[in-house]
Every structure is written in structure tokens, then in C-alpha cells.
Amino acid sequence: MTPFAISVSFFLQLAVVLLACRIVAWLARRIGQPPVVGEMLAGVALGPSLFGLLAPVWQARLFPPQTRAVLFCGAQLGLVCYMFVVGLEFRIDLVRARLRSALAVSASGILVPFLFGCLIAFWLLAHGGLFQPGVRAAQAAPYLGAAMAITAFPMLARIIVERGLSGTNVGTLALAAGALDDAAAWCVLALVLASFAGDPSIALFAIGGSLALIAVVLTAGRRLLRTISRYAERGDEADHAMFGCTLVLLMLAAWFTDTIGIYAVFGAFLLGSAVPRGPFSERLRAKIEPMTVQLLLPLFFVYSGLNTRLDLINDPGLWLIALVILAAAVLGKAGACYLAARACGESHREAIGIGSLMNARGLMELIILNIGLERGLITPALFSIMVIMAAATTLMATPMFNRFYGRPVPGKV
């Protein structure tokens, strides 16, 4: 396809994607799910699992392989911008006040599902067929452990924002623990990829680079952002200029974390959390959020949906494995986070709310699964089983939260 033909196809794709996401998000809201869950399901529905199954010719025409790179770039831009907005609303002061709970929930949400994932990996290796030939236990176990420990950080963040929980203990602790969980899972993945590639520099680059970025952003970066914020108050022209400067910093943070192998969203979230709270941060949010949520973020769901195949699980034994993985995922994540929160003195209501939110895997799970598939670690069958687990735990999040936590109490933080 020529560049002009790709652009023509892209605009039609975008129209279909936005329409499908709005329709399915509306249906999701009608059954008590947040719109973000509907958009995730719309992305899967537009892929080979439904649209490609019912109308393969039309699906192939609408999403030709040549346009995937454009969709991917748009998806990444939407995700980066959205996580920056989430960072703008992140209450670091609440994390500091309840650091013990945040660390305990995070550690439990990592270690217990990671252990379950390792045990399941040994079980699957003993039976054979779900990991690629040549994959050793030392690679399969930590990979599946990381996949079980991952949290749907972007989806968790959006559910928290949509529910108005951004300034509450539950929302803040869930975001903090989810961020730490996913950062740890990506570091483990870097170690696995280093082992698989025989190159230890991959892991050293990822872990060392992430620590360096945190140190820079929270020191010199915070001082720079404070200067930008003060200068923006001089008038509309200065505000416009500083908005552009902030976008440059955002793209650099996303580029750096992508380059070191930790994923772009963490650089965006970290930068957003370092912006001083005040009028400038509110204007940033008002400028970035509407276009991001309505236009760019749906591309992320659709791009992931195009890589999802649910028709490969066609054997009762595979369905049994899927049920075991799902049960281990729920007990390891929701159960462990609930117990950790209770042990730190959180109320039953808040502890179960945190466990419900942390249990969702969402599309961060799909990202780590796609990496495993592309790098030759897992087979398409195991990929599909893990996708079912990711979808089921994400769909559980809101009903569990509504059942045990209910609506946030006004004024409670």
C-alpha cells in the first residue's frame, strides 16, 4: 500500500473503531461495567475473535497488515497521554501517609501470584506443548510468574478516575501498588528476555535505567516542572509555551522508558506525578484528557484486540488449564492484596475494594503476552488461555468492587 492508501484506510479504521467503542461502552454501562471495559471488549470484537470469524474478508479489508504500524503508534500515543493525566491526579501525599499499606499490598500482589505462576509453569512444562520447544524452566517459570503478577495499570487507573476514587485511600493505594507491581513484573520480564537472548545487559539496562529515571524526575525534573508551572502563570502566551515544553518532556520520558524496556506508560505516569499541583496541572489535564480518552485511547484497545485469538482453545484439557490459571490468578492477586491490606489495618471494605481493583489484568497482560509470543516463549494456545484469564479478571473487577465496596463515600480520602 502507498502512504496515501494507508492514510485513507486509517481514517476509515478510526471511524469504525470510535463507533464500535461508543456502542459497546454504552452497552457495558447499561450492565454495570465501566465504559473502559466495553472499549476493551470492542477491541477484541473487531479482531479475529469475532469480526474476523463472522466476516473475515471485510475484517481483512478494514485492517490490512500494512496499517498495523500506524495503529500501533496511535495506540501508544493515546496510552502515554492518558497515563500522564493519571499521574497528574496521583496523590503522593496519601502514599507517604500510608506507605506501609502501599508497600505491603504491592509486595503481596507481586509475590503470591508470581509463585503461583511459577508452579503452574512447572506443571505445564511437565505436560508439554504450551511453551515453545527449547524454553527452559528457568525461563518459563519467571515469565509466567510475571504474567500472573501483572496488573491492568492503565485500566485500573481509568476505573478509578471514572468512579471518582482518585483522591481516596482505596484509589491511591491501588494505583501505587499497581504501579509497583507492574514495574517489578517488567523488570522480571527483562531478566527472562536477557536469559532467553543470552544478553544480561538487557536486564541491567532496564533496571538501572528505571532507577535513574525515578531519581532524575523526582529531583531535577520536579524542580524544572515547578519552574515551568510558575512561568505558565504569566499569561496565555506563556501558558501555551509551557504546555508545549511539558509535552516535549512527556515524549522524552515515554521514549526513555520504552528504550530501556520498561514500557512507555511508566515514564508518562512518573512525569505526571511530578508536576506540581495547582492551576497549571488542572489546565494540562483539561487540554489533554478529552482528546486522549475519546480519540486516541480506543486505538490501544483495538490494536491489542487484533492480536487476540480465542478460537485456539478447542480441547477440554485446555479449558481445564484455563480454569486452573483463572482460579490461581484470582486467589493470588485479589486474595493476597486483601489479606495484606487487612494486616496493615485497612478496613474490610477498603481492603476488599483494593483487592477487587488489583485483580484486573486487562491489556497490560496482553502486552506481556504478545512479547512472550513474539519472542518465542509461549505458544498461541497458551497465549489464548492467558487472554481468557485477563478478560475474566478484568470483567470481575467492577462487579466485585460494587458488591463489596459500593460507591465511594463523598469527602472520604
C-alpha positions in Angstrom: 0.0 0.0 0.0 1.1 3.5 -0.7 1.4 6.1 2.1 -1.8 7.8 0.8 -3.7 4.5 0.7 -2.6 3.7 4.3 -3.8 7.2 5.4 -7.2 6.6 3.7 -7.5 3.2 5.3 -6.5 4.6 8.7 -9.3 7.3 8.8 -11.9 4.6 8.0 -10.5 2.4 10.7 -10.6 5.2 13.1 -14.3 5.9 12.3 -15.3 2.3 12.8 -13.2 1.9 16.0 -14.7 5.0 17.6 -18.3 4.0 16.6 -17.8 0.4 17.9 -16.2 1.6 21.2 -19.0 4.1 21.8 -21.7 1.5 21.2 -20.1 -1.3 23.3 -19.1 1.2 26.1 -22.8 2.3 26.2 -23.9 -1.4 26.5 -21.3 -2.0 29.2 -22.5 0.9 31.2 -26.1 -0.5 30.9 -25.0 -3.7 32.6 -23.0 -2.0 35.3 -19.5 -2.2 33.8 -17.4 0.9 33.3 -17.0 2.2 29.7 -13.4 1.2 29.7 -14.4 -2.5 29.9 -16.7 -2.0 27.0 -13.9 -0.4 24.9 -11.7 -3.4 25.7 -14.3 -5.8 24.6 -14.9 -3.7 21.4 -11.3 -4.0 20.6 -11.4 -7.8 20.9 -14.7 -7.9 18.9 -13.1 -6.0 16.0 -10.2 -8.5 15.8 -10.1 -12.1 14.5 -12.0 -13.5 17.5 -15.4 -12.1 16.4 -15.4 -9.8 13.4 -12.7 -11.9 11.7 -14.7 -15.0 12.4 -18.1 -13.7 11.1 -16.8 -11.6 8.2 -13.1 -12.5 7.5 -13.0 -10.8 4.1 -14.4 -7.5 5.5 -12.2 -7.6 8.6 -9.1 -8.1 6.4 -10.0 -5.2 4.2 -10.7 -2.9 7.1 -7.5 -3.8 9.0 -4.8 -4.7 6.4 -1.4 -5.7 7.8 0.2 -2.6 6.3 -1.7 -0.3 8.6 -0.8 -2.0 11.8 2.2 0.2 12.4 0.1 3.4 12.2 -2.5 1.9 14.6 0.4 0.9 17.0 1.8 4.4 17.0 -1.6 6.0 17.7 -2.3 3.5 20.4 1.0 4.2 22.1 0.4 8.0 22.0 -3.0 7.6 23.5 -1.8 5.4 26.3 1.1 7.7 27.1 -1.1 10.8 27.2 -3.7 9.1 29.4 -1.2 7.8 31.9 0.3 11.3 32.1 -3.2 12.6 33.1 -3.5 9.8 35.7 -0.1 10.9 37.1 -1.4 14.4 37.4 -4.1 13.2 39.7 -1.9 10.8 41.7 -1.8 11.8 45.4 1.8 11.2 46.5 0.9 12.7 49.9 -1.5 9.9 50.6 1.0 7.3 49.6 3.5 8.8 52.0 1.0 8.9 54.8 0.1 5.2 54.2 3.4 3.9 52.8 3.3 0.7 54.8 0.0 -0.3 53.4 1.1 0.5 49.8 4.3 -1.5 50.1 2.5 -4.5 51.7 -0.2 -4.6 49.1 2.3 -4.3 46.3 4.6 -7.0 47.7 1.7 -9.4 48.2 0.3 -8.6 44.8 3.6 -9.5 43.3 5.0 -12.4 45.3 1.9 -14.6 45.7 0.7 -14.6 42.0 4.3 -14.8 40.9 4.7 -18.0 43.0 1.5 -19.5 41.6 2.6 -18.6 38.1 6.0 -20.4 38.6 4.3 -23.5 40.0 1.8 -23.6 37.0 4.7 -23.2 34.6 6.5 -26.3 36.0 3.2 -28.2 35.7 2.7 -27.1 32.1 6.3 -27.9 31.2 5.8 -31.4 32.6 2.9 -32.0 30.2 4.5 -30.2 27.3 3.0 -28.4 24.3 2.2 -24.9 25.7 5.7 -23.5 25.8 7.8 -23.3 22.7 10.5 -26.0 22.2 13.8 -25.1 23.8 12.3 -23.0 26.6 13.8 -23.9 29.9 12.2 -24.0 33.3 14.4 -21.1 34.4 12.8 -19.0 31.6 9.2 -20.3 31.6 8.6 -20.1 35.4 9.6 -16.4 35.9 7.9 -15.4 32.7 4.5 -16.9 33.6 5.0 -15.6 37.2 5.4 -12.1 35.8 2.4 -12.6 33.6 0.3 -13.6 36.6 1.6 -10.8 38.8 0.9 -8.0 36.2 -1.9 -5.5 37.0 -4.1 -3.7 34.4 -2.4 -0.4 35.4 -4.0 1.8 32.7 -7.4 0.1 33.1 -7.2 0.2 36.9 -6.3 3.9 36.6 -9.3 4.6 34.3 -11.7 2.7 36.5 -10.5 4.7 39.5 -10.9 8.0 37.6 -14.3 7.1 36.3 -15.5 6.1 39.8 -14.2 9.3 41.3 -11.8 7.5 43.5 -8.6 9.4 42.5 -8.3 11.1 45.9 -9.4 8.3 48.1 -7.3 5.8 50.1 -8.6 2.9 48.0 -7.8 4.7 44.7 -4.4 5.9 45.8 -3.2 2.7 47.4 -4.4 0.6 44.4 -2.6 3.0 41.9 0.6 2.9 44.0 0.5 -0.9 44.4 -0.4 -1.4 40.7 2.5 0.8 39.6 5.0 -1.0 41.7 3.6 -4.4 40.7 3.9 -3.7 37.0 7.3 -2.1 37.3 8.5 -5.2 39.1 6.9 -7.5 36.6 8.6 -5.7 33.7 11.9 -6.0 35.5 11.4 -9.7 35.8 10.4 -9.9 32.1 13.6 -8.1 31.3 15.6 -10.8 33.2 13.7 -13.5 31.3 14.4 -11.9 27.9 18.0 -11.4 28.9 18.3 -15.1 29.8 16.5 -16.1 26.6 18.7 -13.9 24.4 21.9 -14.7 26.3 22.5 -11.0 26.9 22.5 -9.8 30.6 22.8 -6.2 29.5 19.1 -6.2 28.7 18.2 -6.6 32.4 20.8 -4.3 33.7 19.7 -1.6 31.2 16.1 -1.9 32.2 16.5 -2.0 36.0 19.3 0.6 36.1 17.6 2.9 33.7 14.3 2.9 35.6 16.1 3.7 38.9 18.0 6.5 37.2 14.8 8.0 35.7 13.0 7.9 39.0 15.9 9.7 40.7 16.1 12.4 37.9 12.4 13.1 37.7 11.8 13.3 41.4 14.8 15.7 41.9 15.9 17.9 38.9 12.7 17.1 37.0 10.5 18.2 39.8 12.4 21.5 40.1 12.1 22.0 36.3 8.4 21.4 36.3 8.0 23.8 39.3 9.7 26.5 37.2 7.5 25.7 34.2 4.4 25.9 36.3 5.4 29.3 37.7 6.2 30.7 34.3 2.9 29.5 32.9 1.0 31.8 35.2 2.4 34.9 33.5 -0.3 34.9 30.8 -1.9 33.0 28.0 1.2 33.1 25.7 3.4 31.8 28.5 0.9 29.1 29.4 0.8 28.0 25.7 4.6 27.8 25.5 4.9 25.9 28.8 2.2 23.4 27.6 4.4 22.7 24.6 7.5 22.3 26.8 5.6 19.8 29.0 4.6 17.8 26.0 8.3 17.6 25.0 9.2 16.3 28.5 6.4 13.8 28.3 7.5 12.4 25.0 11.1 12.1 26.2 10.0 10.3 29.4 8.0 7.8 27.3 10.9 7.4 24.8 13.3 6.7 27.6 11.2 4.0 29.4 10.4 2.4 26.1 14.1 2.4 25.2 15.2 0.7 28.4 12.4 -1.9 28.0 10.1 -1.0 30.9 7.3 0.4 28.7 6.3 3.9 27.9 3.4 4.3 30.3 5.6 4.3 33.4 7.6 7.3 32.2 4.4 9.1 31.4 2.9 8.3 34.8 6.1 9.2 36.7 6.3 12.6 34.9 2.7 13.4 35.6 3.0 12.6 39.3 6.0 15.0 39.5 4.0 18.0 38.1 3.2 20.5 41.0 -0.5 20.5 41.8 -2.3 23.8 41.1 -3.9 25.8 38.2 -1.3 24.7 35.7 -1.7 21.0 36.3 -5.5 21.4 36.1 -5.1 23.2 32.7 -2.9 20.4 31.5 -5.5 17.8 32.4 -8.3 19.8 30.7 -6.3 20.1 27.5 -5.0 16.6 27.2 -7.7 14.3 28.7 -10.8 14.8 26.4 -9.0 14.1 23.1 -7.0 11.3 24.6 -10.0 9.4 26.0 -12.3 10.0 23.1 -9.9 9.6 20.1 -6.6 8.0 20.9 -7.1 5.5 23.7 -9.6 3.3 21.7 -6.8 2.7 19.3 -4.9 0.9 22.0 -7.8 -1.5 22.7 -8.3 -2.3 19.0 -4.6 -2.8 18.3 -4.4 -5.3 21.2 -7.7 -7.0 20.0 -6.3 -7.5 16.5 -3.6 -9.7 18.1 -6.0 -11.8 20.2 -7.2 -15.2 19.1 -9.8 -17.0 21.2 -10.6 -19.8 18.7 -7.5 -21.8 19.6 -8.8 -23.3 22.8 -10.7 -26.2 21.3 -9.8 -29.0 23.7 -11.3 -29.9 27.2 -7.8 -30.2 28.6 -7.0 -26.7 27.6 -10.2 -25.4 29.2 -9.2 -27.2 32.4 -5.8 -25.5 32.3 -7.6 -22.2 31.7 -9.8 -22.7 34.8 -6.8 -23.5 37.0 -4.9 -20.4 35.8 -8.0 -18.3 36.4 -8.5 -19.6 39.9 -4.8 -19.1 40.7 -4.9 -15.6 39.3 -7.9 -14.5 41.4 -6.7 -16.1 44.7 -3.1 -15.0 44.2 -4.0 -11.3 43.4 -7.3 -10.4 44.9 -6.9 -12.7 47.9 -3.3 -11.7 48.7 -3.9 -8.0 48.3 -7.0 -8.2 50.6 -5.1 -10.0 53.3 -2.1 -7.6 53.1 -4.4 -4.6 53.4 -6.2 -6.0 56.4 -2.9 -6.9 58.0 -1.9 -3.2 57.7 -5.0 -2.0 59.5 -7.3 -1.2 56.5 -11.0 -1.8 57.0 -12.7 -4.8 55.5 -14.5 -2.5 53.0 -11.3 -0.8 51.8 -9.2 -4.0 51.8 -11.7 -5.8 49.6 -12.0 -2.8 47.3 -8.3 -2.7 46.8 -8.2 -6.5 46.1 -11.0 -6.2 43.6 -9.2 -3.4 41.7 -5.8 -5.1 41.8 -7.3 -8.4 40.4 -7.9 -6.9 37.0 -5.2 -7.7 34.4 -6.6 -6.0 31.3 -4.4 -5.0 28.3 -1.1 -4.8 30.2 -1.5 -8.5 30.4 -2.0 -8.7 26.6 1.2 -6.7 26.1 3.3 -9.0 28.2 1.7 -12.0 26.4 2.4 -10.6 23.0 6.0 -10.1 23.9 6.2 -13.7 25.0 4.6 -14.9 21.8 6.8 -12.8 19.6 10.0 -13.8 21.4 9.2 -17.5 21.1 8.5 -18.2 24.8 4.8 -19.3 24.6 2.6 -21.0 22.0 -0.6 -19.4 20.6 -2.6 -21.8 22.7 -1.1 -20.6 26.0 -1.4 -17.1 24.8 -5.1 -17.5 24.2 -5.6 -19.2 27.6 -3.9 -16.3 29.3 -6.1 -13.8 27.4 -9.2 -15.5 28.8 -7.8 -15.1 32.3 -7.0 -11.4 31.6 -10.5 -10.8 30.2 -12.3 -12.7 33.1 -10.3 -10.9 35.9 -11.0 -7.5 34.3 -14.7 -8.2 33.9 -14.8 -9.3 37.6 -13.3 -6.1 38.9 -16.3 -3.8 38.8 -18.9 -6.3 40.0 -16.7 -7.3 42.8 -15.9 -3.7 43.7 -19.6 -2.7 43.6 -20.7 -5.7 45.6 -18.2 -5.3 48.5 -17.1 -1.7 48.4 -20.1 0.1 46.8 -19.9 3.8 45.8 -17.2 6.0 47.2 -18.1 7.9 50.3 -18.2 11.7 49.5 -15.3 13.5 51.2 -13.6 10.3 52.3 -9.9 10.2 51.5 
